[in-house]
Structure formats: structure tokens, C-alpha cells
């Protein structure tokens, strides 16, 4: 990712728009990243990956019953140590 100060970005916006077609451009203010410029194609790809968060009230009784009947695959036991605190 390219990092550029906001003042430099303003002076050469066309250059950074072109660069953003191939890689993200982080625009900084006081040394800290404030915004990231990405291509429209990358933005659309990320939008397609958005996920919807559901609450328990969004599930039907049948949905909840189906979830209660499921079990994790045997291979997932390899990660049990991560649950212990």
C-alpha cells in the first residue's frame, strides 16, 4: 500500500487515482492514516463480500432446532486449546 500525506495527495490527485487502480493509496494526516483510496472494481468486490449479521430473533424455531442438531467435525478438535483460558 502506498502512503501519501494529504497535502501531496491534493497536489497530485490524478497520479494517486491512477495508482489506486492497482494498489490501495493511504492518505495520511499528521502521520496517521485517515482514508484509503481504492479502485471502483476493488470497492465493488468488497461490497459483494459484505455479510449480514442476524440476531436470535431473526431465526425461526425450525432454524434454531436445525442449529441445535449440528455438531462440529472431528477435525475441529485440533482447535479446542484455543477455547481454554
Secondary structure, DSSP 8 states (H G I E B T S, - for coil): -EEEEHHHHHHTHHHHHHHTTTS-EEEEETTEEEEEE--HHHHHHHHHT------GGGS-HHHHHHHHT----GGGGGGGGGT--
